[in-house]
Amino acid sequence: MASTVQHPLTVGFDLDMTLIDSRPGIAAAFRVLSAETGAPIDVDLVVSRLGPPLETELAHWFPAEDVPSVATRYREIYPDHAIAPSTALAGARDAVAAVRALGGRAIVVTAKYAAHAELHLAHLGIEPDAVIGWLWAEAKGEALREHGAQVYVGDHTGDVRGARAAGALSVGVTTGPCDAAELRTAGADVVLEDLTGFPAWLTAFEADRAA
């Protein structure tokens, strides 16, 4: 029990396609961006590969010199078009609540602009203890280490890399673009179909940790 007191449970979660299905919102924002700029953006392709930073995606559709200004405009568009259509994924609220029920802290570490992540979470009634944005893949490990996270949950191989960089246990969910085989090959320690199975897994994990 002493070890649990010394090292309180902290669980990190990715946002897009881990806690929320942001595809409808991101698609809406990209449609507005396409209409404004005249760029022929394949919105279905965009939302099929969520995970990396916005600028990585924009580079597929705009010249490199235009990406910074287009990214700024996208972020201006985002609150009015992307928040309302996006939904919580199955088990998301219960997964965060399960961390709290065990006396732990739940944090969100995402590549998304933090202010937008906070808008999504507030809209959907998901209340983590902290939200850290603009971090991708191994860079997520910095925030996870800073907050002392033992577990990081995500849907992308980049999330697995972030967990490993932090020395945290990697839990993969197959609700995003990466299937179970991809997540395991990247080094995920646990793979779940979605977050509905997470509370039971976490309870067992914490019991083992406290033993």
C-alpha atoms as an extended CHARMM CRD file, in Angstrom:
* protein
*
       211  EXT
         1         1  MET       CA              0.0000000000        0.0000000000        0.0000000000  PROA      1               0.0000000000
         2         2  ALA       CA              2.8930000000        2.3430000000        0.7520000000  PROA      2               0.0000000000
         3         3  SER       CA              4.0770000000        2.1920000000       -2.8500000000  PROA      3               0.0000000000
         4         4  THR       CA              0.6430000000        3.3040000000       -4.0310000000  PROA      4               0.0000000000
         5         5  VAL       CA              0.7980000000        6.3320000000       -1.7530000000  PROA      5               0.0000000000
         6         6  GLN       CA              4.3030000000        7.2110000000       -2.9530000000  PROA      6               0.0000000000
         7         7  HSD       CA              3.3950000000        6.7690000000       -6.6130000000  PROA      7               0.0000000000
         8         8  PRO       CA             -0.2840000000        7.7000000000       -7.0700000000  PROA      8               0.0000000000
         9         9  LEU       CA             -2.0060000000        6.2720000000      -10.1030000000  PROA      9               0.0000000000
        10        10  THR       CA             -1.8060000000        8.5930000000      -13.1030000000  PROA      10              0.0000000000
        11        11  VAL       CA             -3.2420000000        7.5800000000      -16.4590000000  PROA      11              0.0000000000
        12        12  GLY       CA             -2.7660000000        9.5040000000      -19.6870000000  PROA      12              0.0000000000
        13        13  PHE       CA             -5.2420000000        9.3820000000      -22.5570000000  PROA      13              0.0000000000
        14        14  ASP       CA             -4.9310000000       10.4450000000      -26.1560000000  PROA      14              0.0000000000
        15        15  LEU       CA             -7.9200000000       12.4570000000      -27.4100000000  PROA      15              0.0000000000
        16        16  ASP       CA             -8.8440000000       11.9460000000      -31.0790000000  PROA      16              0.0000000000
        17        17  MET       CA            -10.2000000000        8.4350000000      -31.7240000000  PROA      17              0.0000000000
        18        18  THR       CA             -9.3040000000        7.3600000000      -28.1780000000  PROA      18              0.0000000000
        19        19  LEU       CA            -11.7070000000        9.4040000000      -26.0490000000  PROA      19              0.0000000000
        20        20  ILE       CA            -13.6490000000       11.1610000000      -28.8040000000  PROA      20              0.0000000000
        21        21  ASP       CA            -14.7400000000       10.5360000000      -32.3680000000  PROA      21              0.0000000000
        22        22  SER       CA            -13.6720000000       13.8480000000      -33.8230000000  PROA      22              0.0000000000
        23        23  ARG       CA            -13.9860000000       12.7330000000      -37.4420000000  PROA      23              0.0000000000
        24        24  PRO       CA            -17.3130000000       14.5210000000      -38.1150000000  PROA      24              0.0000000000
        25        25  GLY       CA            -15.9990000000       17.7580000000      -36.6400000000  PROA      25              0.0000000000
        26        26  ILE       CA            -12.6280000000       17.6450000000      -38.3440000000  PROA      26              0.0000000000
        27        27  ALA       CA            -14.3320000000       16.8180000000      -41.6470000000  PROA      27              0.0000000000
        28        28  ALA       CA            -16.6130000000       19.8350000000      -41.2400000000  PROA      28              0.0000000000
        29        29  ALA       CA            -13.6700000000       22.1360000000      -40.5000000000  PROA      29              0.0000000000
        30        30  PHE       CA            -11.6950000000       20.8320000000      -43.4730000000  PROA      30              0.0000000000
        31        31  ARG       CA            -14.6850000000       21.3330000000      -45.7760000000  PROA      31              0.0000000000
        32        32  VAL       CA            -14.8570000000       24.9860000000      -44.7360000000  PROA      32              0.0000000000
        33        33  LEU       CA            -11.1020000000       25.3190000000      -45.2140000000  PROA      33              0.0000000000
        34        34  SER       CA            -11.3190000000       23.7410000000      -48.6620000000  PROA      34              0.0000000000
        35        35  ALA       CA            -14.1330000000       26.0760000000      -49.6700000000  PROA      35              0.0000000000
        36        36  GLU       CA            -12.2420000000       29.1520000000      -48.4320000000  PROA      36              0.0000000000
        37        37  THR       CA             -8.9080000000       28.2710000000      -50.0320000000  PROA      37              0.0000000000
        38        38  GLY       CA            -10.0620000000       26.4400000000      -53.1370000000  PROA      38              0.0000000000
        39        39  ALA       CA             -7.7740000000       23.5250000000      -52.2660000000  PROA      39              0.0000000000
        40        40  PRO       CA             -9.2670000000       20.1530000000      -53.3390000000  PROA      40              0.0000000000
        41        41  ILE       CA             -8.9740000000       18.3410000000      -49.9980000000  PROA      41              0.0000000000
        42        42  ASP       CA            -10.0920000000       14.7000000000      -49.7650000000  PROA      42              0.0000000000
        43        43  VAL       CA            -11.8350000000       14.9950000000      -46.4140000000  PROA      43              0.0000000000
        44        44  ASP       CA            -12.5350000000       11.2560000000      -46.1360000000  PROA      44              0.0000000000
        45        45  LEU       CA             -8.8290000000       10.5530000000      -46.5040000000  PROA      45              0.0000000000
        46        46  VAL       CA             -7.9870000000       13.1940000000      -43.9040000000  PROA      46              0.0000000000
        47        47  VAL       CA            -10.2240000000       11.6720000000      -41.2370000000  PROA      47              0.0000000000
        48        48  SER       CA             -9.0440000000        8.1370000000      -42.0150000000  PROA      48              0.0000000000
        49        49  ARG       CA             -5.5560000000        8.9080000000      -40.6960000000  PROA      49              0.0000000000
        50        50  LEU       CA             -6.0070000000       11.1120000000      -37.6360000000  PROA      50              0.0000000000
        51        51  GLY       CA             -3.2140000000       11.1930000000      -35.0960000000  PROA      51              0.0000000000
        52        52  PRO       CA             -0.2440000000       13.1890000000      -36.4040000000  PROA      52              0.0000000000
        53        53  PRO       CA             -0.1320000000       16.9830000000      -35.9830000000  PROA      53              0.0000000000
        54        54  LEU       CA             -2.3510000000       19.2190000000      -38.1110000000  PROA      54              0.0000000000
        55        55  GLU       CA              0.6130000000       20.6170000000      -40.0290000000  PROA      55              0.0000000000
        56        56  THR       CA              1.5570000000       17.1080000000      -41.1650000000  PROA      56              0.0000000000
        57        57  GLU       CA             -1.8710000000       16.6790000000      -42.7520000000  PROA      57              0.0000000000
        58        58  LEU       CA             -1.9860000000       20.1590000000      -44.2590000000  PROA      58              0.0000000000
        59        59  ALA       CA              1.3530000000       19.5090000000      -45.9730000000  PROA      59              0.0000000000
        60        60  HSD       CA             -0.4440000000       16.9490000000      -48.1590000000  PROA      60              0.0000000000
        61        61  TRP       CA             -2.7390000000       19.6560000000      -49.5510000000  PROA      61              0.0000000000
        62        62  PHE       CA             -0.8320000000       22.9480000000      -49.4430000000  PROA      62              0.0000000000
        63        63  PRO       CA              2.6540000000       24.1740000000      -50.4120000000  PROA      63              0.0000000000
        64        64  ALA       CA              5.0540000000       24.1250000000      -47.4790000000  PROA      64              0.0000000000
        65        65  GLU       CA              5.2590000000       27.9140000000      -47.3300000000  PROA      65              0.0000000000
        66        66  ASP       CA              1.4610000000       28.1560000000      -46.9190000000  PROA      66              0.0000000000
        67        67  VAL       CA              1.0780000000       25.5630000000      -44.1700000000  PROA      67              0.0000000000
        68        68  PRO       CA              1.6420000000       27.9030000000      -41.1700000000  PROA      68              0.0000000000
        69        69  SER       CA             -0.9630000000       30.4480000000      -42.2820000000  PROA      69              0.0000000000
        70        70  VAL       CA             -3.4520000000       27.7670000000      -43.3150000000  PROA      70              0.0000000000
        71        71  ALA       CA             -2.9990000000       26.0510000000      -39.9580000000  PROA      71              0.0000000000
        72        72  THR       CA             -3.7810000000       29.3260000000      -38.2140000000  PROA      72              0.0000000000
        73        73  ARG       CA             -6.9420000000       29.7320000000      -40.2790000000  PROA      73              0.0000000000
        74        74  TYR       CA             -7.9870000000       26.1260000000      -39.5900000000  PROA      74              0.0000000000
        75        75  ARG       CA             -7.6550000000       26.7280000000      -35.8620000000  PROA      75              0.0000000000
        76        76  GLU       CA             -9.8180000000       29.8350000000      -36.2090000000  PROA      76              0.0000000000
        77        77  ILE       CA            -12.4930000000       27.8240000000      -38.0210000000  PROA      77              0.0000000000
        78        78  TYR       CA            -12.3560000000       24.8610000000      -35.6710000000  PROA      78              0.0000000000
        79        79  PRO       CA            -14.4120000000       25.9640000000      -32.6350000000  PROA      79              0.0000000000
        80        80  ASP       CA            -17.4760000000       26.9550000000      -34.6890000000  PROA      80              0.0000000000
        81        81  HSD       CA            -17.4920000000       23.8690000000      -36.8920000000  PROA      81              0.0000000000
        82        82  ALA       CA            -15.7530000000       20.9350000000      -35.2020000000  PROA      82              0.0000000000
        83        83  ILE       CA            -16.8820000000       20.8200000000      -31.5810000000  PROA      83              0.0000000000
        84        84  ALA       CA            -20.6250000000       20.1810000000      -31.8340000000  PROA      84              0.0000000000
        85        85  PRO       CA            -20.5060000000       17.2960000000      -34.3780000000  PROA      85              0.0000000000
        86        86  SER       CA            -17.8810000000       15.3020000000      -32.4660000000  PROA      86              0.0000000000
        87        87  THR       CA            -18.9650000000       12.6100000000      -30.0090000000  PROA      87              0.0000000000
        88        88  ALA       CA            -17.5620000000       10.6520000000      -27.0750000000  PROA      88              0.0000000000
        89        89  LEU       CA            -16.4010000000        7.1570000000      -27.9350000000  PROA      89              0.0000000000
        90        90  ALA       CA            -17.8720000000        4.1540000000      -26.1510000000  PROA      90              0.0000000000
        91        91  GLY       CA            -16.5550000000        3.8920000000      -22.6140000000  PROA      91              0.0000000000
        92        92  ALA       CA            -14.7160000000        7.2310000000      -22.6430000000  PROA      92              0.0000000000
        93        93  ARG       CA            -16.4650000000        8.8080000000      -19.6720000000  PROA      93              0.0000000000
        94        94  ASP       CA            -16.3300000000        5.5630000000      -17.6800000000  PROA      94              0.0000000000
        95        95  ALA       CA            -12.6190000000        5.1590000000      -18.4250000000  PROA      95              0.0000000000
        96        96  VAL       CA            -11.7980000000        8.5680000000      -16.9690000000  PROA      96              0.0000000000
        97        97  ALA       CA            -14.1510000000        7.9370000000      -14.0420000000  PROA      97              0.0000000000
        98        98  ALA       CA            -12.4240000000        4.6020000000      -13.3670000000  PROA      98              0.0000000000
        99        99  VAL       CA             -9.1170000000        6.3800000000      -12.8100000000  PROA      99              0.0000000000
       100       100  ARG       CA            -10.7760000000        8.7430000000      -10.3340000000  PROA      100             0.0000000000
       101       101  ALA       CA            -12.5680000000        5.8800000000       -8.5680000000  PROA      101             0.0000000000
       102       102  LEU       CA             -9.1630000000        4.3810000000       -7.7940000000  PROA      102             0.0000000000
       103       103  GLY       CA             -7.9370000000        7.6710000000       -6.3760000000  PROA      103             0.0000000000
       104       104  GLY       CA             -5.8880000000        8.4710000000       -9.4530000000  PROA      104             0.0000000000
       105       105  ARG       CA             -5.4030000000       11.3530000000      -11.8570000000  PROA      105             0.0000000000
       106       106  ALA       CA             -6.4880000000       11.3020000000      -15.4960000000  PROA      106             0.0000000000
       107       107  ILE       CA             -4.6440000000       13.5090000000      -17.9640000000  PROA      107             0.0000000000
       108       108  VAL       CA             -5.1200000000       14.0590000000      -21.6930000000  PROA      108             0.0000000000
       109       109  VAL       CA             -1.9640000000       14.3100000000      -23.8130000000  PROA      109             0.0000000000
       110       110  THR       CA             -2.7440000000       15.0860000000      -27.4360000000  PROA      110             0.0000000000
       111       111  ALA       CA             -1.2640000000       16.4460000000      -30.6500000000  PROA      111             0.0000000000
       112       112  LYS       CA             -4.2910000000       18.7440000000      -30.8890000000  PROA      112             0.0000000000
       113       113  TYR       CA             -4.1790000000       22.4210000000      -29.9250000000  PROA      113             0.0000000000
       114       114  ALA       CA             -4.8940000000       22.3090000000      -26.1860000000  PROA      114             0.0000000000
       115       115  ALA       CA             -7.6430000000       24.9470000000      -26.2500000000  PROA      115             0.0000000000
       116       116  HSD       CA             -9.5720000000       22.9060000000      -28.8130000000  PROA      116             0.0000000000
       117       117  ALA       CA             -9.0620000000       19.7130000000      -26.8280000000  PROA      117             0.0000000000
       118       118  GLU       CA            -10.5050000000       21.4700000000      -23.7860000000  PROA      118             0.0000000000
       119       119  LEU       CA            -13.5280000000       22.6330000000      -25.8070000000  PROA      119             0.0000000000
       120       120  HSD       CA            -14.2140000000       19.0570000000      -26.9250000000  PROA      120             0.0000000000
       121       121  LEU       CA            -13.9250000000       17.6590000000      -23.4170000000  PROA      121             0.0000000000
       122       122  ALA       CA            -16.1110000000       20.3490000000      -21.8640000000  PROA      122             0.0000000000
       123       123  HSD       CA            -18.7550000000       19.8840000000      -24.5690000000  PROA      123             0.0000000000
       124       124  LEU       CA            -18.8580000000       16.1450000000      -23.9090000000  PROA      124             0.0000000000
       125       125  GLY       CA            -18.7040000000       16.3500000000      -20.1090000000  PROA      125             0.0000000000
       126       126  ILE       CA            -15.3360000000       14.5930000000      -19.8060000000  PROA      126             0.0000000000
       127       127  GLU       CA            -13.2450000000       16.1850000000      -17.0570000000  PROA      127             0.0000000000
       128       128  PRO       CA             -9.5640000000       15.1970000000      -16.8880000000  PROA      128             0.0000000000
       129       129  ASP       CA             -7.2170000000       16.6620000000      -14.2950000000  PROA      129             0.0000000000
       130       130  ALA       CA             -4.9730000000       18.2140000000      -16.9490000000  PROA      130             0.0000000000
       131       131  VAL       CA             -4.8770000000       18.6950000000      -20.7200000000  PROA      131             0.0000000000
       132       132  ILE       CA             -1.5310000000       18.9540000000      -22.5270000000  PROA      132             0.0000000000
       133       133  GLY       CA             -1.5720000000       19.6920000000      -26.2490000000  PROA      133             0.0000000000
       134       134  TRP       CA              0.6870000000       20.0020000000      -29.2760000000  PROA      134             0.0000000000
       135       135  LEU       CA              2.6670000000       16.8620000000      -28.4960000000  PROA      135             0.0000000000
       136       136  TRP       CA              3.0530000000       13.9560000000      -30.8910000000  PROA      136             0.0000000000
       137       137  ALA       CA              4.6110000000       10.4950000000      -30.6030000000  PROA      137             0.0000000000
       138       138  GLU       CA              7.8190000000       10.4790000000      -28.5410000000  PROA      138             0.0000000000
       139       139  ALA       CA              7.2190000000       14.1020000000      -27.4900000000  PROA      139             0.0000000000
       140       140  LYS       CA              4.1650000000       12.9050000000      -25.5680000000  PROA      140             0.0000000000
       141       141  GLY       CA              6.5930000000       11.0590000000      -23.3300000000  PROA      141             0.0000000000
       142       142  GLU       CA              7.8180000000       14.3810000000      -21.9510000000  PROA      142             0.0000000000
       143       143  ALA       CA              4.4020000000       15.2790000000      -20.5260000000  PROA      143             0.0000000000
       144       144  LEU       CA              3.7560000000       11.7350000000      -19.3600000000  PROA      144             0.0000000000
       145       145  ARG       CA              7.0190000000       11.6940000000      -17.4290000000  PROA      145             0.0000000000
       146       146  GLU       CA              6.3630000000       15.1470000000      -16.0020000000  PROA      146             0.0000000000
       147       147  HSD       CA              3.0060000000       13.9970000000      -14.6260000000  PROA      147             0.0000000000
       148       148  GLY       CA              4.3160000000       10.6240000000      -13.4590000000  PROA      148             0.0000000000
       149       149  ALA       CA              1.9600000000        8.6030000000      -15.6530000000  PROA      149             0.0000000000
       150       150  GLN       CA              2.2510000000        4.8330000000      -15.3010000000  PROA      150             0.0000000000
       151       151  VAL       CA             -0.1530000000        4.1670000000      -18.1960000000  PROA      151             0.0000000000
       152       152  TYR       CA             -0.8690000000        5.8610000000      -21.5210000000  PROA      152             0.0000000000
       153       153  VAL       CA             -3.9110000000        4.9410000000      -23.5880000000  PROA      153             0.0000000000
       154       154  GLY       CA             -4.0640000000        5.6830000000      -27.3050000000  PROA      154             0.0000000000
       155       155  ASP       CA             -5.2180000000        4.4650000000      -30.6900000000  PROA      155             0.0000000000
       156       156  HSD       CA             -2.1320000000        5.1600000000      -32.8010000000  PROA      156             0.0000000000
       157       157  THR       CA              1.3550000000        3.6880000000      -33.0670000000  PROA      157             0.0000000000
       158       158  GLY       CA              2.5850000000        7.1930000000      -32.2690000000  PROA      158             0.0000000000
       159       159  ASP       CA              0.8230000000        6.8780000000      -28.9090000000  PROA      159             0.0000000000
       160       160  VAL       CA              2.6330000000        3.6100000000      -28.2650000000  PROA      160             0.0000000000
       161       161  ARG       CA              5.9180000000        5.3500000000      -28.9850000000  PROA      161             0.0000000000
       162       162  GLY       CA              4.9750000000        8.1430000000      -26.5770000000  PROA      162             0.0000000000
       163       163  ALA       CA              4.2100000000        5.6670000000      -23.8110000000  PROA      163             0.0000000000
       164       164  ARG       CA              7.4690000000        3.8100000000      -24.3750000000  PROA      164             0.0000000000
       165       165  ALA       CA              9.4380000000        7.0720000000      -24.3650000000  PROA      165             0.0000000000
       166       166  ALA       CA              7.9730000000        7.7800000000      -20.9210000000  PROA      166             0.0000000000
       167       167  GLY       CA              8.5550000000        4.2850000000      -19.5890000000  PROA      167             0.0000000000
       168       168  ALA       CA              4.7870000000        3.9590000000      -19.1890000000  PROA      168             0.0000000000
       169       169  LEU       CA              2.6920000000        0.9090000000      -19.9350000000  PROA      169             0.0000000000
       170       170  SER       CA              1.0850000000        1.2920000000      -23.3620000000  PROA      170             0.0000000000
       171       171  VAL       CA             -2.6010000000        0.4450000000      -23.7250000000  PROA      171             0.0000000000
       172       172  GLY       CA             -3.7960000000        0.4950000000      -27.3230000000  PROA      172             0.0000000000
       173       173  VAL       CA             -7.4050000000        0.7370000000      -28.4500000000  PROA      173             0.0000000000
       174       174  THR       CA             -8.4770000000       -0.2160000000      -31.9580000000  PROA      174             0.0000000000
       175       175  THR       CA            -10.9650000000        2.6450000000      -32.3630000000  PROA      175             0.0000000000
       176       176  GLY       CA             -8.5800000000        4.6570000000      -34.5560000000  PROA      176             0.0000000000
       177       177  PRO       CA             -6.6000000000        4.0580000000      -37.7430000000  PROA      177             0.0000000000
       178       178  CYS       CA             -4.3050000000        1.3420000000      -36.3370000000  PROA      178             0.0000000000
       179       179  ASP       CA             -5.4340000000       -2.2510000000      -35.8990000000  PROA      179             0.0000000000
       180       180  ALA       CA             -4.4160000000       -4.5940000000      -33.0870000000  PROA      180             0.0000000000
       181       181  ALA       CA             -1.5100000000       -6.0840000000      -35.0440000000  PROA      181             0.0000000000
       182       182  GLU       CA             -0.0530000000       -2.6510000000      -35.8160000000  PROA      182             0.0000000000
       183       183  LEU       CA             -0.3530000000       -1.5700000000      -32.1870000000  PROA      183             0.0000000000
       184       184  ARG       CA              1.2700000000       -4.7570000000      -30.9080000000  PROA      184             0.0000000000
       185       185  THR       CA              4.0670000000       -4.5640000000      -33.4700000000  PROA      185             0.0000000000
       186       186  ALA       CA              4.7490000000       -0.9870000000      -32.3240000000  PROA      186             0.0000000000
       187       187  GLY       CA              5.1230000000       -2.2850000000      -28.7730000000  PROA      187             0.0000000000
       188       188  ALA       CA              1.7250000000       -1.9130000000      -27.1120000000  PROA      188             0.0000000000
       189       189  ASP       CA              1.6300000000       -3.8950000000      -23.8620000000  PROA      189             0.0000000000
       190       190  VAL       CA             -2.1600000000       -4.2840000000      -23.9030000000  PROA      190             0.0000000000
       191       191  VAL       CA             -4.6410000000       -3.9440000000      -26.7750000000  PROA      191             0.0000000000
       192       192  LEU       CA             -8.3550000000       -3.4320000000      -26.1590000000  PROA      192             0.0000000000
       193       193  GLU       CA            -11.1390000000       -3.2820000000      -28.7210000000  PROA      193             0.0000000000
       194       194  ASP       CA            -12.3520000000       -0.0360000000      -27.1710000000  PROA      194             0.0000000000
       195       195  LEU       CA            -12.4900000000        1.7210000000      -23.8100000000  PROA      195             0.0000000000
       196       196  THR       CA            -15.4510000000       -0.2600000000      -22.4880000000  PROA      196             0.0000000000
       197       197  GLY       CA            -13.0390000000       -2.9020000000      -21.1950000000  PROA      197             0.0000000000
       198       198  PHE       CA            -10.6530000000       -0.3880000000      -19.6780000000  PROA      198             0.0000000000
       199       199  PRO       CA            -12.1460000000        0.0120000000      -16.1600000000  PROA      199             0.0000000000
       200       200  ALA       CA            -11.9070000000       -3.7190000000      -15.4440000000  PROA      200             0.0000000000
       201       201  TRP       CA             -8.3820000000       -3.8620000000      -16.8270000000  PROA      201             0.0000000000
       202       202  LEU       CA             -7.3360000000       -0.8080000000      -14.7900000000  PROA      202             0.0000000000
       203       203  THR       CA             -8.7760000000       -2.2170000000      -11.5750000000  PROA      203             0.0000000000
       204       204  ALA       CA             -6.7180000000       -5.3860000000      -12.0350000000  PROA      204             0.0000000000
       205       205  PHE       CA             -3.6210000000       -3.3570000000      -12.9760000000  PROA      205             0.0000000000
       206       206  GLU       CA             -3.8900000000       -1.2050000000       -9.8420000000  PROA      206             0.0000000000
       207       207  ALA       CA             -4.4920000000       -4.2260000000       -7.6350000000  PROA      207             0.0000000000
       208       208  ASP       CA             -1.2950000000       -5.8040000000       -8.9690000000  PROA      208             0.0000000000
       209       209  ARG       CA              0.6020000000       -2.5300000000       -8.5680000000  PROA      209             0.0000000000
       210       210  ALA       CA             -0.5030000000       -2.1690000000       -4.9460000000  PROA      210             0.0000000000
       211       211  ALA       CA              0.2220000000       -5.7860000000       -4.0320000000  PROA      211             0.0000000000
